[in-house]
Amino acid sequence: MERRYVQGLVLVAVGVALLWAMRTLPIGDQNVLVVGAILLVAYAYTGRYGLLVPAGILTGLGAGIAMRDWIGADRAPVLLGLGTGFLFVYLVDLAKSGRQAAEWWPLLPGGVLVAIGLLRIVRGTGVLQTVSFWWPVLLIALGIWLLVRPRAAT
């Protein structure tokens, strides 16, 4: 796909997101999303990794803030948005540079933040109490399996 098409699609997507944000979010909350979108457009034009990182993080954080305000939840959507922003940085870099050259570091904070956000959501549903009982049972079963499994020939 030609570069101008990608840039055009990014501009249209950012414009739609900004229109939506300005109509639905309080003035202060949309600032993070707007700054992230501006950096995303700058990255689309330059292709510089130094712009992709704050673009992904701020856009993800802004989307998380928007979701928090929209659904009225606690901090879980913000954590999910921020973590998704980090994962977005990795995915865009992977798509651009290929599997061998992609920077892997955004997977660490992204994965941790998404996991914490999901745990906050699950904690509110009561599922975590059921899961918390089975973790020790699973560890005991795994330990017994490691003790009794046949040894590999050396």
C-alpha positions in Angstrom: 0.0 0.0 0.0 1.3 3.4 -0.9 2.5 5.7 1.9 0.0 8.4 1.0 -2.9 6.0 1.4 -1.7 5.0 4.9 -1.2 8.6 5.9 -4.7 9.4 4.5 -6.3 6.6 6.5 -4.5 7.6 9.6 -5.7 11.2 9.2 -9.3 10.1 8.7 -9.2 7.8 11.7 -7.6 10.4 13.9 -10.2 13.0 12.8 -13.1 10.7 13.5 -11.6 9.9 16.9 -11.1 13.6 17.7 -14.6 14.5 16.7 -16.0 11.7 18.9 -13.8 12.7 21.8 -14.8 16.4 21.6 -18.5 15.5 21.5 -18.5 12.9 24.3 -15.6 13.7 26.8 -15.3 16.6 29.3 -12.8 19.2 28.0 -9.9 18.1 30.4 -10.2 14.4 29.6 -9.9 14.7 25.9 -6.5 16.5 26.0 -4.6 13.2 26.5 -6.3 11.6 23.5 -5.8 14.7 21.3 -2.1 14.9 22.1 -1.7 11.2 21.4 -3.6 11.5 18.1 -1.4 14.4 17.1 1.8 12.4 17.8 0.3 9.5 15.9 -0.2 11.7 12.8 3.4 12.9 13.3 4.6 9.3 13.4 2.6 8.4 10.3 4.4 11.2 8.4 7.9 10.7 9.7 8.0 7.0 10.6 10.2 7.8 13.7 10.1 5.4 16.5 10.6 8.2 19.0 7.1 9.6 18.0 5.5 6.2 18.0 6.1 5.5 21.7 4.4 8.6 23.2 1.7 8.4 20.5 0.8 4.8 21.5 1.0 5.4 25.2 -1.0 8.7 25.2 -3.6 7.5 22.7 -4.1 4.3 24.8 -4.3 6.3 28.0 -6.7 8.7 26.5 -8.9 5.9 25.2 -8.8 4.3 28.7 -9.9 7.6 30.2 -12.7 7.9 27.7 -13.9 4.4 28.4 -13.8 5.1 32.2 -16.0 8.1 31.8 -18.2 6.4 29.2 -19.0 3.2 31.3 -18.5 4.8 34.7 -16.1 2.2 35.9 -13.1 2.6 38.3 -9.5 2.5 37.1 -9.7 -0.8 35.2 -10.4 0.9 31.8 -7.5 3.3 32.3 -5.1 0.4 33.0 -6.4 -1.5 30.0 -6.1 1.5 27.8 -2.6 2.3 28.9 -1.5 -1.3 28.5 -3.1 -1.5 25.1 -1.2 1.6 24.1 2.1 -0.1 24.9 1.0 -3.2 23.0 0.0 -0.9 20.1 3.6 0.4 20.0 4.9 -3.1 19.7 2.4 -4.2 17.0 3.0 -1.1 14.8 6.8 -1.5 15.1 6.4 -5.2 14.3 4.3 -4.4 11.2 6.8 -1.8 10.1 10.2 -3.4 10.9 9.4 -7.2 10.8 9.7 -9.9 13.3 13.4 -9.9 13.9 13.9 -6.1 14.2 10.9 -5.2 16.3 11.5 -3.7 19.7 10.1 -6.1 22.3 10.2 -4.0 25.4 6.6 -2.6 25.1 5.3 -6.1 25.7 6.5 -6.0 29.3 4.6 -2.9 30.6 1.7 -3.5 28.2 1.2 -7.1 29.4 1.5 -6.2 33.1 -1.0 -3.3 32.8 -3.5 -5.3 30.8 -3.3 -8.2 33.2 -3.8 -5.8 36.2 -6.7 -4.2 34.5 -8.3 -7.5 33.7 -7.8 -8.7 37.3 -9.6 -5.5 38.5 -12.5 -6.3 36.3 -12.6 -10.0 37.3 -12.3 -9.0 41.0 -15.5 -7.1 40.8 -17.4 -10.1 39.4 -16.6 -12.6 42.2 -14.8 -14.9 39.8 -11.5 -14.1 41.5 -12.5 -15.8 44.7 -13.3 -19.1 42.8 -10.0 -18.8 40.9 -8.0 -18.0 44.0 -9.0 -21.4 45.5 -7.8 -23.4 42.5 -4.3 -21.8 42.2 -2.9 -23.6 45.2 -4.6 -26.9 44.1 -3.1 -26.4 40.6 0.4 -25.8 42.2 0.1 -28.9 44.4 -0.9 -31.0 41.4 2.0 -29.7 39.3 4.4 -30.3 42.1 3.2 -33.9 42.5 3.5 -34.5 38.7 7.1 -33.2 38.7 7.9 -35.6 41.6 6.4 -38.7 40.1 7.0 -38.3 36.4 9.5 -40.6 34.8 13.0 -39.2 34.4 14.5 -38.7 31.0 17.5 -40.7 30.1 20.7 -38.7 30.2 
